[in-house]
């Protein structure tokens, strides 16, 4: 009986080893698929959050751009008004002295 045991191991050993390796491969594959799914879900949530933040930032930027354009128009108007007043004052003060 002792002689048949090593012989049996030689016959079934590689099959047993291949089965263990195959099962381990399936376990590692399932674990990897689970981690990939979790990473995909986290990435999807991050992209959605970034999209919301980007849209909010775009709205704020649009509002601030509108405010900047308004103040630029006011500044241009005041500058033109000051120029006209300066020319008028120069004409009123310098013209009569000629």
C-alpha positions in Angstrom: 0.0 0.0 0.0 2.9 2.3 0.7 4.2 2.0 -2.8 0.9 2.9 -4.3 0.7 6.2 -2.4 3.6 7.9 -4.0 2.4 6.6 -7.3 -1.0 8.0 -6.7 0.5 11.4 -5.8 2.5 11.4 -9.0 -0.7 10.8 -10.9 -3.0 13.2 -9.0 -0.4 15.8 -7.8 -0.2 17.9 -11.0 -4.0 17.8 -11.3 -4.4 18.9 -7.7 -1.8 21.6 -8.1 -3.5 22.9 -11.3 -6.9 22.9 -9.5 -5.5 24.9 -6.6 -3.9 27.4 -9.0 -7.1 27.7 -11.0 -9.2 28.3 -8.0 -6.7 30.9 -6.7 -6.8 32.5 -10.1 -10.6 32.8 -10.0 -10.4 34.2 -6.4 -7.8 36.8 -7.5 -9.8 37.6 -10.6 -13.0 38.1 -8.7 -11.2 40.3 -6.1 -9.7 42.4 -9.0 -13.1 42.7 -10.7 -14.6 43.9 -7.4 -11.8 46.5 -6.9 -12.2 47.7 -10.5 -16.0 48.1 -10.0 -15.4 50.0 -6.8 -12.8 52.2 -8.5 -15.2 52.9 -11.4 -18.0 53.9 -9.1 -15.7 56.2 -7.2 -14.4 57.7 -10.4 -17.9 58.2 -11.7 -18.9 60.0 -8.5 -15.8 62.2 -8.7 -16.5 63.1 -12.3 -20.1 64.0 -11.4 -18.9 66.2 -8.5 -16.4 67.9 -10.7 -19.0 68.6 -13.4 -21.3 70.2 -10.8 -18.4 72.3 -9.4 -17.3 73.3 -13.0 -20.9 74.4 -13.9 -21.1 76.4 -10.7 -17.7 78.0 -11.4 -18.8 78.8 -14.9 -21.9 80.6 -13.6 -19.9 82.6 -11.1 -17.3 83.5 -13.8 -20.1 84.6 -16.2 -21.6 86.8 -13.5 -18.2 88.3 -12.6 -17.5 88.9 -16.3 -20.8 90.8 -16.6 -19.9 92.9 -13.6 -16.5 93.6 -15.1 -17.9 94.7 -18.4 -20.4 97.0 -16.7 -17.7 98.7 -14.6 -15.5 99.0 -17.7 -18.3 100.8 -19.5 -18.8 103.1 -16.5 -15.0 103.8 -16.4 -15.0 104.5 -20.2 -17.9 106.9 -19.8 -16.3 108.8 -16.9 -13.0 109.0 -18.8 -14.7 110.4 -21.9 -16.7 112.8 -19.7 -13.5 114.0 -18.0 -11.8 114.4 -21.3 -14.7 116.5 -22.6 -14.7 118.6 -19.5 -10.9 119.1 -19.7 -11.1 120.2 -23.3 -14.0 122.6 -22.5 -12.1 124.1 -19.6 -9.0 124.5 -21.7 -11.1 126.2 -24.4 -12.8 128.4 -22.0 -9.6 129.5 -20.2 -7.1 129.6 -23.1 -9.3 130.8 -26.0 -10.1 134.2 -24.6 -6.4 135.0 -23.9 -5.6 134.9 -27.7 
